[in-house]
Amino acid sequence: MSFGIYAIGFAILIGGLVYAAHLMHMPTHWIVVGAIVLLGIGILSGVKATRQKDPSE
């Protein structure tokens, strides 16, 4: 559940940054590249922050 909340928050952040870049008249291909990179960073950091620790044997 916490990963879902993390993912929604990161998607809102990416949406805001994409909208700001559009308002600044950035080229579309750079906006797409930035969104893909941020999406990858968001997934990696979300998994790292919400994963469960492995039980000790």
N, C-alpha and C positions, 0 to 999 in steps of 0.2 A: 504494500500500500504506500509506503513512504517513497518508493521509487517512482510511482505514478505521480505523486505530488511534486517530486523533484523534476520530473520530465515536463509536467505542465508549466511549472514556473520557468524552466529553461526555454520552453517553446514561446512563452510570452516575452521573455527577454529577447530571443532571436527575432520575433515578430516586430518588436519595437525598434531594434537596430536596423532591420531591413527597411522599415518605414522611414526611419531617419535618413538612411543612405539614399532612399528614393527621393526624399525631399531635397537632398543636397545634390541631386542630379548625377549620382554616380552611375557609371555604365552598368547595365543589367548583368553582364557576365561576371563582373567583380562582386556584385551583390550575391549572386548565386554561389560563387566560390566561397565567399565569407560565411554564408549561411550553412553550407555543407561542412566547412571546417568547424564552425561553432557547434553544429549538431554532433559531430564526432567527439568534440571535447566534452559536450554535455553528457553524452552516453557514457564515456569513460569515467568521468568524475561522478556521475550518478551511480554507476555500478560500484565504484570504489567506496562511495560514502554509505551505501545501503546494503552491501553484502554482509552475509552472516559469517562469523568466524568459524573456522573448521574446528570440530570438537577434538580435544586431545585424546590420543589412544593410550 
